[in-house]
């Protein structure tokens, strides 16, 4: 699969941002902080944009704390959000063995695109490096070990096209209730399919987060939300510190 520096993704930053971020990556790779202290100082390298997304994941997680159910991410790619959800479970409810985190992705980019997705979405975009899901599994396993009940596996990574894998997972796990679902699929067809598949597994109070709602670069996500849920039925709210992301609560 492609070199990670050449993976096909959209960027919206100003001129000079790519070079500036490359400099920060260089500072991270050359960091003189001892290994035993590096993880405790990763905040050194968080840009305001990245920190705002971390805060949004914290905000979403807290909305569902009183709800029973699993946390699901549809389109996890590198898995940062799913890893954050695992860490947040360790912070807010370390003994909740039923708060499973389930991450779905093809790990091979978009299988296909449709006219509803606009002109900027391309088949194969947003892939990961070869075998990345195995690496992510190791990361989430380490997250598990940092919290109580580490002998119980409370996360799962599901590889494949969500159009097939989400219904299959829910059929295999009929006990599933969803407290929080985060959608970062970008595209119309898989977003619609997931929203339809989870309808029997959400409840009043379930939180649905969206990465690209109202974004002209990825119109398919909004079209799917409108068709599956109806925009006139829910308040689609934005998180004030991160303009692109949105969420709603099932009432």
C-alpha positions in Angstrom: 0.0 0.0 0.0 1.1 3.6 -0.4 3.7 5.4 1.5 1.9 7.3 4.4 3.2 10.6 3.0 1.4 10.0 -0.3 -2.0 8.8 0.9 -4.9 10.6 -0.8 -6.6 13.0 1.7 -8.2 16.4 1.5 -6.5 19.3 3.4 -7.9 22.8 4.0 -5.0 24.6 5.7 -3.3 27.8 4.5 -0.1 28.1 2.6 2.9 27.0 4.6 0.9 24.7 6.9 2.3 21.5 5.5 5.9 22.7 5.9 5.1 23.9 9.5 3.5 20.6 10.4 6.5 18.7 8.9 8.8 20.8 11.2 6.7 19.8 14.3 6.9 16.1 13.2 10.7 16.5 13.0 10.8 18.0 16.5 8.8 15.0 17.8 11.1 12.5 16.1 14.1 14.3 17.5 12.6 14.9 20.9 15.3 14.8 23.6 12.8 13.9 26.4 13.7 10.5 27.9 11.5 7.6 26.8 10.1 7.2 30.3 8.7 10.7 30.2 7.7 11.1 26.5 4.1 9.8 26.8 3.5 12.2 29.7 4.5 15.2 27.6 2.8 14.6 24.2 0.8 17.8 24.8 4.0 19.6 23.6 3.0 18.6 20.1 -0.7 19.2 20.0 -1.8 21.9 17.7 -5.0 23.9 18.6 -6.8 22.0 15.8 -5.8 18.6 17.1 -6.5 19.6 20.7 -10.0 20.8 19.8 -10.8 17.4 18.3 -9.5 15.7 21.4 -11.8 18.0 23.5 -14.7 17.1 21.2 -14.3 13.4 21.7 -14.2 14.0 25.5 -17.4 16.1 25.2 -19.2 13.4 23.2 -18.1 10.7 25.6 -19.4 12.6 28.6 -22.8 13.1 26.9 -23.3 9.3 27.0 -22.0 8.5 30.4 -25.4 7.9 31.9 -26.5 5.7 29.0 -26.1 2.0 28.7 -24.3 0.8 25.6 -21.2 0.5 23.5 -19.2 3.2 21.7 -18.8 2.7 18.0 -16.7 4.5 15.4 -17.6 4.1 11.8 -14.5 5.0 9.8 -11.7 4.9 12.4 -8.8 5.0 9.9 -5.7 5.5 12.1 -7.8 4.9 15.2 -7.1 8.0 17.3 -10.7 8.6 18.2 -11.2 4.9 19.2 -8.0 5.1 21.3 -9.3 8.2 23.0 -12.6 6.6 23.7 -10.7 3.7 25.4 -8.7 6.2 27.4 -11.8 8.2 28.4 -13.4 5.0 29.6 -10.4 4.5 31.9 -10.9 8.1 33.2 -14.6 8.3 33.7 -15.8 4.7 34.2 -12.9 2.3 34.6 -15.0 -0.5 36.0 -17.7 -0.4 33.3 -17.0 -3.7 31.6 -20.0 -3.3 29.3 -18.7 0.0 27.7 -17.1 -1.7 24.7 -15.4 0.4 22.0 -15.8 -1.0 18.5 -13.9 0.5 15.5 -14.9 -0.1 11.9 -12.8 0.6 8.8 -11.8 -0.9 5.5 -8.1 0.1 6.2 -7.9 0.2 2.4 -9.6 3.5 1.7 -13.0 4.2 0.1 -14.3 1.1 -1.7 -16.3 3.3 -4.1 -18.0 6.7 -4.4 -21.3 7.9 -5.7 -22.6 11.1 -7.3 -24.0 12.2 -3.9 -20.4 12.4 -2.7 -19.3 15.3 -4.9 -16.3 15.7 -7.1 -13.5 15.7 -4.4 -14.1 12.2 -3.0 -12.1 9.5 -4.8 -12.1 5.7 -4.6 -9.2 4.5 -2.5 -8.8 7.8 -0.6 -8.1 7.7 3.1 -6.3 4.3 3.1 -3.9 3.3 5.8 -0.5 1.6 5.5 -0.4 -2.1 4.9 -1.4 -4.2 7.9 -2.2 -1.1 10.0 -5.1 -2.8 11.8 -2.7 -5.1 13.5 -0.7 -2.1 14.8 -3.9 -0.4 16.0 -4.8 -3.6 17.9 -1.5 -3.4 19.7 -2.1 0.2 20.6 -5.7 -0.5 21.9 -4.4 -3.5 23.9 -1.9 -1.2 25.7 -4.7 1.2 26.4 -6.6 -1.7 27.9 -3.7 -2.5 30.2 -3.6 1.0 31.6 -7.1 0.7 33.3 -8.8 -1.7 35.7 -10.4 -4.9 34.4 -7.6 -5.2 31.9 -8.1 -9.0 31.8 -11.4 -8.3 29.9 -11.1 -7.3 26.3 -13.4 -4.3 25.9 -12.6 -3.2 22.4 -12.9 -4.7 18.9 -11.6 -3.8 15.5 -13.7 -4.8 12.6 -12.1 -4.7 9.1 -14.1 -4.4 5.9 -16.8 -2.4 4.2 -19.2 -1.2 6.8 -22.1 -1.8 4.5 -21.6 -5.5 5.2 -19.6 -5.6 8.5 -21.9 -3.5 10.6 -25.1 -5.6 10.0 -23.0 -8.7 10.4 -21.6 -7.5 13.7 -25.0 -6.5 15.1 -26.5 -9.9 14.0 -23.6 -11.6 15.8 -24.1 -9.4 18.9 -27.9 -9.0 19.3 -27.4 -7.7 22.8 -25.8 -4.5 21.5 -27.1 -1.2 22.7 -25.3 1.9 21.4 -24.6 4.8 23.6 -22.4 6.7 21.3 -21.7 6.4 17.5 -19.2 8.5 15.7 -19.5 8.8 11.9 -16.3 9.6 9.9 -17.1 7.7 6.7 -17.3 10.8 4.6 -19.5 9.1 2.0 -23.2 8.8 1.3 -23.7 5.1 0.9 -21.8 3.7 3.9 -23.1 6.5 6.2 -26.7 5.7 5.2 -26.2 2.0 5.5 -24.8 2.4 9.1 -27.5 4.7 10.2 -30.1 2.3 8.9 -28.3 -0.7 10.5 -28.1 0.7 14.0 -31.7 2.0 14.2 -32.8 -1.1 16.3 -29.8 -0.7 18.6 -30.1 3.0 19.6 -32.2 4.4 22.4 -33.4 7.7 23.7 -30.3 9.5 24.8 -27.9 7.8 22.3 -25.4 10.3 21.0 -24.5 10.4 17.3 -21.4 12.4 16.3 -20.6 13.4 12.7 -17.3 14.5 11.2 -18.4 16.1 8.0 -22.1 17.2 8.3 -22.8 20.5 6.4 -19.4 20.2 4.7 -19.5 21.0 0.9 -16.4 18.9 0.4 -18.2 15.8 1.6 -21.9 16.3 0.8 -22.8 12.6 0.9 -22.7 12.5 4.7 -25.3 15.2 5.1 -27.5 13.6 2.4 -27.4 10.3 4.3 -28.3 12.0 7.6 -31.2 13.8 5.9 -32.5 10.6 4.3 -32.0 8.3 7.4 -33.0 10.6 10.2 -34.7 13.7 8.8 -33.0 17.0 9.5 -36.2 18.5 10.8 -36.5 16.0 13.6 -33.3 16.7 15.5 -31.1 19.6 16.6 -27.8 19.1 14.8 -25.4 20.9 17.1 -21.9 22.0 16.6 -19.1 21.9 19.1 -18.0 25.5 19.6 -14.3 24.7 19.7 -14.3 22.6 16.5 -16.3 24.0 13.7 -16.4 21.0 11.3 -17.8 18.4 13.8 -21.5 18.0 14.7 -23.6 15.9 17.0 -27.2 15.1 17.9 -29.0 13.3 20.7 -31.8 10.9 20.0 -34.9 12.1 21.8 
